[in-house]
Amino acid sequence: MTSDVVLCLESDHLKDVSERMKARHLKNIPVVDVKRRPSGLLNARAVLRVLLGDAEQEEAQIIDYVKGVGYQ
């Protein structure tokens, strides 16, 4: 019996890849190019680091907007 290999393309959005990994309980996912040749391996820790960094940046922008910083 074989199962489908879960992988992602280099062009996939990180949030989509994260959701795919979460749904399948994966810690790592192979990354392939458009010709389906392996180009790397993405791990959950790296995904979380990037997504949390993006969230922190968005939070800082919202706080600045609410405070009126840079909008006068």
Secondary structure, DSSP 8 states (H G I E B T S, - for coil): -------EETTS-HHHHHHHHHHHT-SEEEEE-TT--EEEEEEHHHHHHHHHHHHHHHHHHHHHHHHTTT--
